[in-house]
Amino acid sequence: MIRALWQKLIAPIDLPLMGFTGLLLLVALIAMASASPERMAAQLMNLAVALVVMRIVAQIPPPRLMRLALPIYLAGLLLLIAVALFGDISKGARRWLNLGFMRIQPSELMKIAMPLMLAWYFQKREGMLRLKDYLFAALILGVPVALIMKQPDLGTAILVLAAGFYVIFLAGLPWKVILGLAAAALAAAPFAWHLLHDYQRQRILMLLDPEKDPLGKGFHIIQSTIAIGSGGILGKGWGQGTQAQLEFIPERHTDFIFAVWSEEFGLLGNLVLLILYALLIGRGLLIASQAATLFARLLAGAITLIFFTYAFVNMGMVSGILPVVGVPLPFISYGGTALVTLCLGIGILMSIHKNRMLVQK
């Protein structure tokens, strides 16, 4: 009976991966209890839903995930089109779709749908890849990214673009093509500047000189960097951060929660956080290397690298080395949709680990 219970409840769960994720979620609760205690109940509810989703997805074998890839991608694309036509407008952006009983943000679905779809596509083309296949994959990626940019939602667009690019790169995109694309992107930068919205251009300018508008556009960066610097080596202690507790840090429970953590736990706390992310990413890459099929390897690798992108972009923008683009700190920031998406990704990694190759070299 104990063995049957183990097989049903515990076997699908990769214990190291669950352990690293659990420690990050513990950090999240500690930070949230200080940054925004009134939101703790809601975040615990979000966490419960996310863990249930993770557990369910962990039981779905990769072949079934592969069969779901195309329908999920097409559904996400249709939802993005629906947002463009009928979506709710909030703070000047049209990102949400009102279903009557709930509001959803379809762009979040694309963070998982995109690597699923591209991994499925490259699995179908395995052994006969040509340059035209990479071009078609770029089209699959470009359409939803363009729809998300139109909302506008630069942060989510960057994450979806990264998720798709990682799959294309891991599928064997030649380095000469990558270098050519990088050169073309640099050459097109002056033209792309004029395609950005005014507030997006302002964010880039404030990155270069936040003191130009210290009480306006530069306020976020200035206050967050003050909080990080004032934490010192050991921090000021939980709940003792003046920047956070006196509400100088904007969006301190979402995009800027890293500044709260840094002020209260200092450099030592940041090292703990970085080590946890490194362990999570390392475990994910190990799972990817042991996957049984090309689909599973590409999917696991892309999901793992997305965790890295989340953390890098968020810490970079809060530290003042990247523009503010509205990317949450993975597993730490407040928010239900993002947390469910991240835990869904963890569930997929667990599924791939459970169905890894059994023959050891």
C-alpha atoms as one frame of an Amber mdcrd trajectory, in Angstrom:
protein
   0.000   0.000   0.000   2.839   2.375   0.852   4.485   1.572  -2.486   1.237
   2.252  -4.351   0.805   5.548  -2.515   4.399   6.511  -3.381   3.849   5.702
  -7.061   0.655   7.756  -7.159   1.611  10.832  -5.133   5.397  11.142  -4.968
   6.921   9.365  -7.988   5.944  12.044 -10.559   7.610  14.711  -8.383  11.321
  15.333  -8.904  12.384  15.897  -5.306  15.463  18.114  -5.967  13.463  20.301
  -8.362  10.568  20.471  -5.895  12.988  21.294  -3.089  14.579  24.226  -4.925
  11.170  25.497  -6.017   9.812  25.137  -2.487  12.686  27.167  -1.027  12.085
  29.929  -3.577   8.389  29.946  -2.659   9.370  30.182   1.022  11.511  33.219
   0.175   8.485  34.625  -1.655   6.267  34.329   1.410   8.909  35.906   3.662
   9.342  38.833   1.266   5.598  39.227   0.688   4.829  39.245   4.419   7.081
  42.288   4.723   6.340  44.061   1.429   2.561  43.659   1.402   1.078  41.657
   4.312  -2.469  42.527   3.254  -1.941  40.456   0.091  -0.680  37.331   1.863
  -4.045  35.558   1.853  -4.513  36.144  -1.870  -0.970  34.994  -2.630  -1.447
  31.819  -0.582  -4.546  31.117  -2.665  -2.537  31.735  -5.846   0.149  29.389
  -4.556  -2.369  26.625  -3.805  -3.786  26.830  -7.328  -0.293  26.897  -8.857
   0.816  23.798  -6.922  -2.315  21.897  -7.979  -1.621  22.806 -11.619   2.005
  21.712 -11.227   0.952  18.365  -9.749  -1.577  17.691 -12.516   0.828  18.611
 -15.335   3.591  16.463 -13.795   1.410  13.419 -14.487   0.944  14.190 -18.198
   3.498  12.225 -20.258   5.516  14.147 -22.893   3.827  12.376 -25.869   0.469
  13.726 -24.688   1.984  17.182 -24.156   3.221  16.976 -27.730  -0.279  16.231
 -29.002  -1.595  19.238 -27.087   1.058  21.625 -28.430  -0.679  22.731 -31.638
  -4.188  23.166 -30.090  -2.741  25.165 -27.158  -0.754  27.412 -29.510  -3.747
  28.040 -31.785  -5.984  28.729 -28.778  -3.434  31.210 -27.422  -3.206  32.914
 -30.825  -6.995  33.233 -31.072  -7.134  34.669 -27.547  -4.485  37.253 -28.443
  -6.529  38.269 -31.482  -9.601  38.497 -29.247  -7.668  40.763 -26.870  -6.729
  43.027 -29.785 -10.392  43.254 -30.815 -12.349  43.123 -27.553  -9.835  43.287
 -24.684 -10.221  45.473 -21.599  -8.098  48.620 -21.509  -6.261  49.314 -18.250
  -3.590  52.012 -17.757  -3.476  52.608 -21.488  -2.836  48.958 -22.409  -5.190
  46.340 -23.832  -3.917  43.112 -22.261  -6.868  41.457 -20.529  -9.828  39.501
 -21.842 -13.034  39.603 -19.798 -14.835  36.245 -19.903 -17.659  37.413 -17.657
 -16.805  35.232 -14.667 -13.067  36.044 -14.748 -10.397  38.081 -16.523  -7.438
  36.358 -18.177  -4.187  37.596 -19.698  -3.673  35.387 -22.793  -0.110  36.587
 -23.330   0.903  34.614 -20.210  -0.286  31.404 -21.909   2.166  32.029 -24.745
   5.153  31.718 -22.394   4.427  27.970 -22.300   2.520  27.566 -25.581   5.419
  28.953 -27.619   8.130  26.477 -26.544   5.557  23.671 -26.728   4.656  24.567
 -30.316   8.224  25.038 -31.546   9.456  21.875 -29.815   6.594  19.996 -31.528
   7.518  21.533 -34.894  11.208  20.624 -34.652  10.346  17.105 -33.474   8.279
  16.681 -36.643  11.217  17.954 -38.752  13.901  15.965 -36.901  16.634  14.705
 -39.199  15.643  16.874 -42.169  16.042  20.454 -40.931  16.813  23.123 -43.518
  17.183  26.899 -43.274  13.590  27.316 -44.455  12.426  25.354 -41.390  14.108
  27.882 -39.100  12.473  30.695 -41.076   9.044  29.093 -40.636   9.762  28.663
 -36.918  10.592  32.385 -36.782   7.177  33.109 -38.335   5.467  30.912 -35.716
   7.271  32.953 -33.077   6.872  36.379 -34.681   3.074  36.492 -35.003   2.174
  36.221 -31.277   5.133  38.421 -30.281   3.851  41.141 -32.621   0.336  40.848
 -31.144   1.721  41.142 -27.603   3.881  44.144 -28.562   0.736  45.779 -29.970
  -1.051  45.637 -26.586   1.590  47.041 -25.614   3.370  44.660 -23.214   7.116
  44.803 -23.811   8.034  42.653 -20.793   5.859  39.697 -21.784   6.853  40.085
 -25.443  10.532  39.777 -24.438   9.817  36.604 -22.431   7.784  34.974 -25.222
  10.448  35.940 -27.771  13.147  34.469 -25.526  11.160  31.250 -25.001  10.832
  30.754 -28.754  14.417  31.739 -29.506  15.767  29.239 -26.982  13.953  26.393
 -28.747  15.203  27.523 -32.159  18.758  27.887 -30.814  18.737  24.501 -29.074
  17.361  22.915 -32.267  20.671  23.753 -33.951  20.349  27.219 -35.456  23.775
  27.873 -37.087  26.014  30.415 -35.356  26.546  32.337 -38.585  22.790  32.930
 -38.744  22.724  34.052 -35.098  25.600  36.480 -35.670  23.906  37.762 -38.820
  20.670  38.352 -36.923  22.571  40.161 -34.167  24.251  42.433 -36.724  20.916
  43.112 -38.414  19.313  43.947 -35.052  22.065  46.452 -34.270  21.692  48.049
 -37.693  17.913  48.276 -37.269  18.091  49.736 -33.737  17.772  53.393 -34.860
  14.648  52.536 -36.858  13.197  50.401 -34.030  13.593  53.357 -31.673  10.851
  55.225 -33.544   8.532  52.206 -33.335   8.625  52.213 -29.523   5.876  53.901
 -27.544   6.814  57.165 -25.871   6.796  55.651 -22.367   9.110  52.855 -23.557
  11.601  55.380 -24.960  11.414  57.280 -21.678  12.289  54.141 -19.722  15.432
  53.643 -21.784  16.423  57.297 -21.384  15.831  57.117 -17.630  18.147  54.101
 -17.461  20.941  56.303 -18.814  20.157  59.277 -16.561  17.441  58.680 -13.910
  18.360  61.942 -12.156  16.937  63.825 -15.133  13.435  63.235 -13.733  13.936
  62.015 -10.135  10.306  62.475  -9.065   8.795  61.154 -12.278  10.116  58.635
 -14.789  13.375  58.054 -12.886  11.729  57.522  -9.488  11.494  53.720  -9.777
  15.164  53.169 -10.568  16.468  55.704  -8.034  14.456  54.323  -5.117  15.167
  50.675  -5.906  18.922  51.236  -6.201  18.890  53.173  -2.899  17.136  50.211
  -1.256  19.598  47.668  -2.662  22.623  49.736  -1.635  21.336  50.521   1.841
  20.936  46.817   2.626  24.682  46.413   2.928  26.080  42.944   3.587  23.606
  41.590   6.153  20.573  43.817   5.499  18.447  45.838   7.886  16.363  42.893
   9.036  12.964  41.528   8.096  10.332  44.267   8.136  12.942  46.925   8.945
  13.661  48.259   5.463  12.895  51.968   5.440  12.522  52.261   1.661   9.949
  49.479   1.620   8.094  50.201   4.863   7.812  53.938   4.142   6.543  53.073
   0.641   9.327  54.741  -1.310   9.675  51.621  -3.479   6.904  51.549  -6.114
   5.290  48.204  -6.995   7.190  46.709  -4.056   5.068  43.536  -4.011   5.412
  42.797  -7.755   8.169  43.961 -10.108  10.331  45.570  -7.397  10.117  42.958
  -4.655  13.813  42.189  -5.200  14.607  45.672  -3.867  12.620  44.881  -0.694
  14.482  41.588  -0.226  17.855  43.260  -0.873  17.250  46.032   1.651  16.126
  43.694   4.414  18.529  40.761   3.854  21.467  42.470   2.146  24.163  40.942
  -0.006  24.017  37.662   1.933  20.294  37.298   1.223  20.881  38.049  -2.453
  23.556  35.350  -2.619  21.113  32.841  -1.140  18.539  33.829  -3.747  21.061
  33.566  -6.597  22.211  30.129  -5.385  18.607  28.881  -5.324  18.038  30.109
  -8.876  21.321  28.534 -10.003  20.353  25.184  -8.450  16.890  25.309 -10.045
  18.319  26.150 -13.471  21.070  23.542 -13.139  18.520  20.868 -12.269  16.348
  21.873 -15.208  19.269  21.655 -17.631  20.177  18.228 -16.244  16.595  17.061
 -16.844  16.808  18.436 -20.393  20.059  16.542 -21.046  18.466  13.251 -19.927
  15.217  13.648 -21.899  14.155  10.793 -24.120  13.147  12.728 -27.264  14.097
  15.876 -29.148  10.714  17.375 -28.225  11.330  16.823 -24.519  14.922  18.104
 -24.668  13.972  21.306 -26.476  10.975  21.920 -24.233  12.857  21.310 -20.969
  15.824  23.400 -22.094  13.658  26.339 -23.172  11.535  26.334 -19.992  14.665
  26.239 -17.827  16.297  29.113 -19.697  13.082  31.111 -19.367  13.493  30.912
 -15.578  16.971  32.377 -16.072  15.588  35.147 -18.315  12.883  36.067 -15.797
  15.430  36.393 -12.980  18.103  38.154 -15.038  15.759  40.762 -16.524  13.995
  41.497 -13.224  17.188  41.826 -11.179  18.760  43.854 -13.959  15.930  46.374
 -14.158  15.605  46.703 -10.365  19.388  47.207 -10.081  19.374  49.894 -12.762
  21.349  48.047 -15.445  18.327  47.277 -17.669  15.250  49.357 -18.577  12.085
  48.829 -16.535   9.992  46.449 -18.665   7.548  44.958 -16.167   8.989  41.450
 -15.710   8.261  39.834 -12.298  10.868  38.040 -10.197  10.121  34.325 -10.802
   8.284  32.569  -7.952   8.771  35.628  -5.713   6.638  38.472  -7.101   2.942
  38.720  -6.280   0.552  37.575  -8.998  -1.557  34.544  -9.784  -1.208  34.204
 -13.558   2.590  34.394 -13.590   2.922  31.994 -10.632   0.613  29.433 -12.251
   2.576  29.701 -15.521   5.888  29.170 -13.723   4.607  26.186 -11.738   3.129
  24.760 -14.931   6.656  24.900 -16.340   7.986  23.087 -13.258   5.289  20.435
 -13.758   6.410  19.915 -17.370  10.012  19.459 -16.206   8.840  16.864 -13.679
   6.911  15.026 -16.385   9.980  14.968 -18.643  12.155  13.756 -15.748   9.710
  10.972 -14.914   9.761   9.776 -18.538  13.527  10.162 -19.057  15.691   7.474
 -20.658  15.984   4.460 -18.405  19.126   3.009 -19.988  22.201   4.542 -18.371
  25.473   4.718 -20.281
